[in-house]
Amino acid sequence: MQVAMIKTTGGALVPMDDCEHQKMRRWKVGGVVRGDFAEMRNGAFFRKFWALMDIAYDLWSDGLGHQEYLGQVVLPEKDRFRKDICVLAGYFRPVFDVHGVMKLEAESIAWSKMTEDRFQSLYSACITVILSKVLAHKNMSEAQLRDAVDCVMRFDS
């Protein structure tokens, strides 16, 4: 399991966001965890991407009604949403499933798998997709969306 963490002024490593915190919840207090650590090139921009996805997801999922499949409640999922946005933005690779059906799989956004320039291009393409395909009914401008993300980033600082 990979977990993104931030080093605090006191020297402690804390989870980068709520998603990372959820991954760490299964670790026992006082337990020893071993890992290989690598510093991200631009952690602030990576957090900005997640702030964009969080805002878009919240706005999108807020309007979804109750749905069921075979008697089970189907809930929206943030990671599926992010992957769908990346695919719609053109950042995918085609793969075949076990039935021989071709699917589009979102490109990995791991810092070790995507250059900083490509990640910045992905960010811009995601904004376009979010505004045109996901939030078109909200009449939100690009400037408003970018301002909302910047506001979240200032709050997290």
Secondary structure by P-SEA (a helix, b strand, c coil): cbbbbbbccccccccccaaaaaaaccccccbbbbbbbbbbccaaaaaaaaaaaaaaaaaaaccccccccccbbbbbbaaaaaaaaaaaacccccccccccbbbbbccccccccccaaaaaaaaaaaaaaaaccccccccccaaaaaaaaaaaaaaac
